[in-house]
Amino acid sequence: MKDLTPYQTEVMERVWDTKELYRNIHSYRAERFAFDQQGVFTEDILNFDDCYMDYVEEHKKVNGLKLYVETPDSHIFSAYGIDRKYIQK
């Protein structure tokens, strides 16, 4: 494999940075949407069926963040390895 010229190295770095930008943006958007939908679904279920509350209470002992409380962005960034510098609000 030949050595890259400085120009080729610069181009490859820009390509890598662009790939990382879009990977992080799409990963964040997908996870944020999924957690938001989970919240809507959970709220609908809790309003529809009181029996589900027992499951939620049990699940809170295992992982209170999911299914009951809105998931913060900080959890999404750390759990999925998303670099927040790429995410603009």
GROMACS elastic network, one bead per residue, 0.5 to 0.9 nm:
[ bonds ]
;  ai    aj funct       b0    kb
    4     7     6  0.78211   500
    4     8     6  0.56216   500
    4     9     6  0.58651   500
    5     8     6  0.50979   500
    5     9     6  0.61181   500
    5    10     6  0.85758   500
    6     9     6  0.50375   500
    6    10     6  0.61709   500
    6    11     6  0.86741   500
    7    10     6  0.50806   500
    7    11     6  0.62492   500
    7    12     6  0.86555   500
    8    11     6  0.50568   500
    8    12     6  0.61316   500
    8    13     6  0.85704   500
    9    12     6  0.51069   500
    9    13     6  0.61551   500
    9    14     6  0.86719   500
   10    13     6  0.50997   500
   10    14     6  0.62678   500
   10    15     6  0.86611   500
   11    14     6  0.51339   500
   11    15     6  0.61970   500
   11    16     6  0.86251   500
   12    15     6  0.50150   500
   12    16     6  0.61124   500
   12    17     6  0.85681   500
   13    16     6  0.50365   500
   13    17     6  0.60804   500
   13    18     6  0.85446   500
   14    17     6  0.50473   500
   14    18     6  0.60934   500
   14    19     6  0.85366   500
   15    18     6  0.51609   500
   15    19     6  0.61684   500
   15    20     6  0.86473   500
   16    19     6  0.50766   500
   16    20     6  0.61599   500
   16    21     6  0.85335   500
   17    20     6  0.50992   500
   17    21     6  0.60499   500
   17    22     6  0.87533   500
   18    22     6  0.63548   500
   18    23     6  0.85339   500
   19    22     6  0.53980   500
   19    23     6  0.60336   500
   19    24     6  0.85638   500
   20    24     6  0.59922   500
   20    25     6  0.84059   500
   20    83     6  0.89559   500
   20    86     6  0.83265   500
   21    24     6  0.54371   500
   21    25     6  0.61845   500
   21    26     6  0.86479   500
   21    83     6  0.88504   500
   21    85     6  0.89975   500
   21    86     6  0.57361   500
   21    87     6  0.84378   500
   22    26     6  0.59039   500
   22    27     6  0.82338   500
   22    86     6  0.82970   500
   23    26     6  0.53613   500
   23    27     6  0.59218   500
   23    28     6  0.84580   500
   23    82     6  0.84997   500
   24    27     6  0.51217   500
   24    28     6  0.60128   500
   24    29     6  0.85077   500
   24    81     6  0.84679   500
   24    82     6  0.54380   500
   24    83     6  0.64391   500
   24    84     6  0.80191   500
   24    86     6  0.64678   500
   24    87     6  0.74217   500
   25    28     6  0.52761   500
   25    29     6  0.61579   500
   25    30     6  0.85906   500
   25    82     6  0.82212   500
   25    83     6  0.89510   500
   25    84     6  0.89999   500
   25    86     6  0.65815   500
   25    87     6  0.60811   500
   25    88     6  0.88039   500
   26    29     6  0.51131   500
   26    30     6  0.59981   500
   26    31     6  0.85033   500
   27    30     6  0.52341   500
   27    31     6  0.61446   500
   27    32     6  0.84468   500
   27    80     6  0.78748   500
   27    82     6  0.71685   500
   28    31     6  0.52648   500
   28    32     6  0.58774   500
   28    33     6  0.83739   500
   28    73     6  0.86008   500
   28    76     6  0.71469   500
   28    77     6  0.74696   500
   28    80     6  0.83022   500
   28    82     6  0.67840   500
   28    84     6  0.89270   500
   28    87     6  0.77964   500
   29    32     6  0.51630   500
   29    33     6  0.59959   500
   29    34     6  0.84831   500
   30    33     6  0.52518   500
   30    34     6  0.61416   500
   30    35     6  0.87233   500
   31    35     6  0.61120   500
   31    36     6  0.84176   500
   31    76     6  0.69114   500
   31    80     6  0.84935   500
   32    35     6  0.52996   500
   32    36     6  0.60563   500
   32    37     6  0.85525   500
   32    71     6  0.83393   500
   32    72     6  0.89099   500
   32    73     6  0.75340   500
   32    76     6  0.73530   500
   33    36     6  0.50750   500
   33    37     6  0.60568   500
   33    38     6  0.84910   500
   34    37     6  0.51541   500
   34    38     6  0.61063   500
   34    39     6  0.86440   500
   35    39     6  0.62241   500
   35    40     6  0.87554   500
   35    66     6  0.83453   500
   35    67     6  0.87117   500
   35    70     6  0.77022   500
   35    71     6  0.65421   500
   36    39     6  0.50593   500
   36    40     6  0.63865   500
   36    41     6  0.86921   500
   36    70     6  0.74782   500
   36    71     6  0.78629   500
   37    40     6  0.50344   500
   37    41     6  0.60777   500
   37    42     6  0.84510   500
   38    41     6  0.50864   500
   38    42     6  0.59897   500
   38    43     6  0.85155   500
   38    66     6  0.85795   500
   38    67     6  0.67960   500
   39    42     6  0.51133   500
   39    43     6  0.61086   500
   39    44     6  0.85500   500
   39    66     6  0.85436   500
   39    67     6  0.64423   500
   39    68     6  0.72238   500
   39    69     6  0.76684   500
   39    70     6  0.65483   500
   39    71     6  0.84752   500
   40    43     6  0.52120   500
   40    44     6  0.61771   500
   40    45     6  0.86558   500
   41    44     6  0.50981   500
   41    45     6  0.61593   500
   41    46     6  0.86059   500
   41    67     6  0.89388   500
   42    45     6  0.50953   500
   42    46     6  0.60882   500
   42    47     6  0.85536   500
   42    67     6  0.62047   500
   42    68     6  0.72259   500
   43    46     6  0.51150   500
   43    47     6  0.61646   500
   43    48     6  0.85427   500
   43    67     6  0.88385   500
   43    68     6  0.82717   500
   44    47     6  0.51670   500
   44    48     6  0.60989   500
   44    49     6  0.86160   500
   45    49     6  0.58125   500
   45    50     6  0.82044   500
   45    52     6  0.70109   500
   45    53     6  0.88253   500
   46    49     6  0.55564   500
   46    50     6  0.61216   500
   46    51     6  0.82323   500
   46    52     6  0.62738   500
   46    53     6  0.63853   500
   46    56     6  0.89669   500
   47    50     6  0.72659   500
   48    52     6  0.88200   500
   49    52     6  0.59034   500
   49    53     6  0.78325   500
   50    53     6  0.55706   500
   50    54     6  0.78860   500
   51    54     6  0.59602   500
   51    55     6  0.75599   500
   52    55     6  0.52587   500
   52    56     6  0.64248   500
   52    57     6  0.87782   500
   53    57     6  0.60734   500
   53    58     6  0.85538   500
   54    57     6  0.51675   500
   54    58     6  0.62471   500
   54    59     6  0.85641   500
   55    58     6  0.51461   500
   55    59     6  0.60366   500
   55    60     6  0.85892   500
   56    60     6  0.60718   500
   56    61     6  0.88996   500
   56    64     6  0.86457   500
   56    67     6  0.69349   500
   56    68     6  0.69190   500
   57    60     6  0.51705   500
   57    61     6  0.69687   500
   57    64     6  0.85394   500
   57    68     6  0.87389   500
   58    61     6  0.55671   500
   58    62     6  0.71732   500
   59    62     6  0.51647   500
   59    63     6  0.60312   500
   59    64     6  0.66587   500
   59    66     6  0.82296   500
   59    67     6  0.79528   500
   59    68     6  0.87992   500
   60    63     6  0.50216   500
   60    65     6  0.73113   500
   60    66     6  0.76907   500
   60    67     6  0.80933   500
   60    68     6  0.74385   500
   61    64     6  0.62132   500
   63    66     6  0.61344   500
   63    67     6  0.86180   500
   64    67     6  0.74323   500
   64    68     6  0.65998   500
   64    69     6  0.71142   500
   65    68     6  0.64656   500
   65    69     6  0.54701   500
   65    70     6  0.72848   500
   65    71     6  0.63515   500
   65    72     6  0.88451   500
   66    69     6  0.62317   500
   66    70     6  0.75488   500
   66    71     6  0.68209   500
   67    70     6  0.79777   500
   67    71     6  0.87855   500
   68    71     6  0.87900   500
   69    72     6  0.88420   500
   71    74     6  0.83751   500
   71    75     6  0.67720   500
   71    76     6  0.76511   500
   72    75     6  0.55495   500
   72    76     6  0.69051   500
   73    76     6  0.50311   500
   73    77     6  0.61805   500
   73    78     6  0.86786   500
   74    77     6  0.51396   500
   74    78     6  0.62456   500
   74    79     6  0.84471   500
   74    84     6  0.87814   500
   75    78     6  0.53090   500
   75    79     6  0.57796   500
   75    80     6  0.82575   500
   76    79     6  0.52633   500
   76    80     6  0.58576   500
   76    81     6  0.79164   500
   76    82     6  0.73516   500
   77    80     6  0.57030   500
   77    81     6  0.56543   500
   77    83     6  0.65255   500
   77    84     6  0.65972   500
   78    81     6  0.52896   500
   78    82     6  0.66713   500
   78    83     6  0.84667   500
   79    82     6  0.79446   500
   82    85     6  0.88313   500
   82    86     6  0.83527   500
   82    87     6  0.87972   500
   83    86     6  0.60682   500
   83    87     6  0.75440   500
   84    87     6  0.51688   500
   84    88     6  0.80913   500
   85    88     6  0.76141   500
